[in-house]
Amino acid sequence: GSKVIVTSWEPFSRDKTYSFYRLRQIDDVLIMDWSFVSLSRFKVFTVDAGENLMFLQVNGNVIKMNVSDFVVSSVGGGSHNVMGSAMEGVRIPFILTNDIIDTIKQSPIVKYRIYTDAGFKEYEVKEKFYNSLVDALNLMNNG
């Protein structure tokens, strides 16, 4: 059998949107499940395969993580508990390579951007949410 470790869902941004992440490690593969809720009520959106989730770091570096499959939003699709349950959202998995993990840890993430069929959405990331992500990555690396 496989060794599976999963963190709880944690907030990543609450700046005019809700986005959350959780980490899943299956044997030696680390996956970040990322969810995003659009606060534009009742507007379906898509994220195309090949698009990127991008993190802007304080040092100016941009981390790009590729969306592997076409995703269509659904009502409550990116929600957690009651937050966002009546809004359109998505959940997208990203494989985190050692290079991506090392880069994330080098400098705080201050913004993220995701491209949808309605254009890109860009939001601020508070330092406490970045620190929580780094803590979770450190736990997974030591687990």
C-alpha positions as CSV (number, residue, x, y, z in Angstrom):
1,G,0.0,0.0,0.0
2,S,0.9,3.6,-0.4
3,K,1.9,6.0,2.4
4,V,-0.6,8.9,2.4
5,I,-0.3,12.1,4.6
6,V,-2.9,14.9,4.2
7,T,-3.0,18.3,5.9
8,S,-6.2,20.2,6.8
9,W,-7.5,22.9,4.4
10,E,-5.8,26.2,5.2
11,P,-6.6,29.7,3.9
12,F,-4.3,31.1,1.3
13,S,-6.1,34.4,0.6
14,R,-9.1,36.3,1.8
15,D,-8.6,39.4,-0.4
16,K,-11.8,39.8,-2.3
17,T,-12.0,36.1,-2.7
18,Y,-11.5,32.9,-0.8
19,S,-8.7,30.5,-1.7
20,F,-7.5,27.6,0.3
21,Y,-4.9,24.8,0.0
22,R,-4.1,21.5,1.5
23,L,-1.0,19.3,1.0
24,R,-1.2,15.6,0.2
25,Q,1.8,13.4,0.1
26,I,1.4,10.0,-1.6
27,D,4.6,8.0,-1.1
28,D,7.2,10.5,-2.5
29,V,4.9,12.7,-4.5
30,L,3.7,16.0,-2.8
31,I,0.5,17.6,-4.2
32,M,-1.0,20.9,-3.3
33,D,-4.8,20.9,-3.7
34,W,-5.7,24.5,-4.3
35,S,-9.3,25.8,-4.2
36,F,-10.6,29.2,-5.4
37,V,-14.0,30.7,-5.0
38,S,-15.1,33.6,-7.2
39,L,-17.0,36.2,-5.4
40,S,-18.8,37.2,-8.6
41,R,-22.0,35.3,-7.8
42,F,-23.4,32.8,-10.3
43,K,-20.8,33.4,-13.1
44,V,-19.5,30.1,-14.3
45,F,-15.8,30.2,-15.3
46,T,-13.2,27.7,-16.6
47,V,-9.5,27.2,-16.2
48,D,-7.8,25.7,-19.3
49,A,-5.2,23.0,-19.2
50,G,-1.8,24.6,-19.8
51,E,-2.7,27.7,-17.8
52,N,-0.7,28.6,-14.7
53,L,-1.2,29.4,-11.1
54,M,1.4,32.0,-10.5
55,F,2.9,33.2,-7.2
56,L,4.7,36.5,-7.0
57,Q,7.4,36.6,-4.3
58,V,8.8,39.6,-2.4
59,N,12.1,39.2,-4.3
60,G,10.3,39.6,-7.6
61,N,10.5,35.9,-8.6
62,V,7.4,34.4,-10.2
63,I,6.6,30.7,-9.5
64,K,4.5,29.0,-12.2
65,M,2.6,25.9,-11.6
66,N,0.9,24.3,-14.6
67,V,-2.8,23.3,-14.7
68,S,-2.9,19.8,-16.1
69,D,-6.6,19.4,-16.9
70,F,-9.4,21.6,-18.1
71,V,-11.6,22.7,-15.1
72,V,-15.1,24.0,-15.0
73,S,-16.3,25.8,-11.9
74,S,-19.3,24.6,-10.0
75,V,-21.5,26.1,-7.2
76,G,-19.6,25.3,-4.0
77,G,-16.7,23.8,-6.0
78,G,-14.0,25.6,-4.2
79,S,-15.8,26.1,-0.9
80,H,-15.0,25.0,2.6
81,N,-17.7,24.6,5.2
82,V,-20.2,27.4,4.5
83,M,-17.7,29.9,3.1
84,G,-18.3,30.2,-0.6
85,S,-20.9,27.3,-0.8
86,A,-23.3,29.4,-2.9
87,M,-20.5,30.7,-5.3
88,E,-18.7,29.3,-8.3
89,G,-15.4,27.7,-7.5
90,V,-12.8,25.2,-8.5
91,R,-10.3,22.7,-6.9
92,I,-7.1,22.1,-8.8
93,P,-4.2,19.8,-7.9
94,F,-0.6,20.8,-8.5
95,I,2.4,18.5,-8.1
96,L,5.1,20.3,-6.0
97,T,8.6,19.4,-7.1
98,N,11.6,19.9,-4.8
99,D,12.6,22.9,-6.9
100,I,9.1,24.5,-6.4
101,I,9.2,23.8,-2.7
102,D,12.7,25.3,-2.3
103,T,11.7,28.4,-4.3
104,I,8.5,28.9,-2.2
105,K,10.6,28.8,1.0
106,Q,13.2,31.4,-0.3
107,S,11.0,34.5,-0.3
108,P,7.5,35.3,0.9
109,I,4.6,35.1,-1.6
110,V,2.8,38.4,-1.8
111,K,0.3,37.8,-4.7
112,Y,-1.1,35.0,-6.7
113,R,-2.6,35.0,-10.2
114,I,-4.8,32.5,-12.0
115,Y,-6.0,32.8,-15.6
116,T,-9.6,31.9,-16.4
117,D,-11.7,32.3,-19.5
118,A,-12.8,35.6,-18.1
119,G,-9.2,36.9,-17.9
120,F,-6.8,36.7,-15.0
121,K,-7.7,37.1,-11.3
122,E,-4.9,38.4,-9.0
123,Y,-5.1,38.6,-5.2
124,E,-2.9,39.6,-2.3
125,V,-1.5,36.9,0.1
126,K,-1.0,37.9,3.7
127,E,2.3,37.0,5.4
128,K,0.5,34.8,7.9
129,F,-1.0,32.6,5.1
130,Y,2.5,32.3,3.5
131,N,4.0,31.4,6.8
132,S,1.4,28.7,7.3
133,L,2.2,27.2,3.9
134,V,5.9,27.1,4.7
135,D,5.2,25.4,8.1
136,A,3.0,22.8,6.3
137,L,5.7,22.2,3.7
138,N,8.3,21.8,6.5
139,L,6.0,19.3,8.3
140,M,5.6,17.2,5.1
141,N,9.3,17.2,4.4
142,N,10.0,15.9,7.9
143,G,7.0,13.4,7.9
